[in-house]
């Protein structure tokens, strides 16, 4: 079996494509669990940060058929892969996928009803600044859904090292969300799988 641990931060090339395909399969249950905690309006404008393999974008587009879903990823190869996965939705102008960093996005202020970030915060260079940027592009009353399966104090040090992640304690994540302007933050934990999710409002 090919070891893909070094591809999760910024998947590239043929091994990155394989990592994206694996993530699309392995993250399905986590994604569905995370989405169960948020109500998605049929006309929502939605942003998926770190869109990776593109399957989450497809799911979100089905939940918002009269809206539009945007994806952003700093891996050019993942943008290409996600565009292939969502080719039909892009041709219908239901989906748009671009290359870029969460720390400085090209979207205008107050655009999105919902921003999702699955399995990605631990790769952001500056977590507080990234959250500020997400807050900027969200509409007043919009929601941020942050979902992760790697957890501080639970994930093994070996896995942390090989995947190059930076994990934060749940309480620290909560405090940072509040400090950058989010309110009504809810925390969900799926104990058996050690999944966690934050649902925060602007």
TAPEQUI-V561023 format. One record per backbone hydrogen bond with DSSP energy under -0.5 kcal/mol. CO is the residue of the C=O (numbers start at 1). NH is the residue of the N-H. Records with the same first field share a line. If there is no record, write none. Layout:
# TAPEQUI-V561023
CO = NH  NH
This chain:
# TAPEQUI-V561023
2 = 4
4 = 7
5 = 8
12 = 16
13 = 17
14 = 18
15 = 19
16 = 20
17 = 21
18 = 22
19 = 23
20 = 24
21 = 25
22 = 26
23 = 27
25 = 28
27 = 31
28 = 32
29 = 33
30 = 34
31 = 35
32 = 36
34 = 37
35 = 38
38 = 40
39 = 41
41 = 44
42 = 66  67
44 = 46  68
45 = 113  114
46 = 70
47 = 49  116
48 = 51  72
49 = 118
51 = 54
54 = 58
55 = 59
56 = 60
57 = 61
58 = 62
59 = 63
60 = 64
64 = 67
68 = 46
69 = 96
70 = 48
71 = 98
72 = 50  51
73 = 100
74 = 76
75 = 79
76 = 80
77 = 81
78 = 82
79 = 83
80 = 84
81 = 85
82 = 86
84 = 87
86 = 90
87 = 91
88 = 92
89 = 94  95
90 = 93
94 = 69
96 = 71
98 = 73
101 = 104
104 = 101
112 = 139
113 = 143
114 = 47
115 = 145
116 = 49
117 = 119  147
120 = 123
121 = 124
122 = 166
126 = 130
127 = 131
128 = 132
129 = 133
130 = 134
131 = 135
132 = 136
133 = 137
134 = 138
135 = 138
136 = 110
137 = 111  112
139 = 142
142 = 202
143 = 115
144 = 146  200
145 = 117  147
146 = 198
147 = 119
148 = 196
149 = 151
151 = 154  155
156 = 160
157 = 161
158 = 162
159 = 163
160 = 164  165
165 = 167
168 = 152
169 = 173
170 = 174
171 = 175
172 = 176
173 = 177
174 = 178
175 = 179
176 = 180
177 = 182
178 = 181
183 = 201
186 = 199
188 = 197
189 = 191
190 = 193  194  195
195 = 190
196 = 148
197 = 188
198 = 146  200
199 = 186
200 = 144
201 = 183
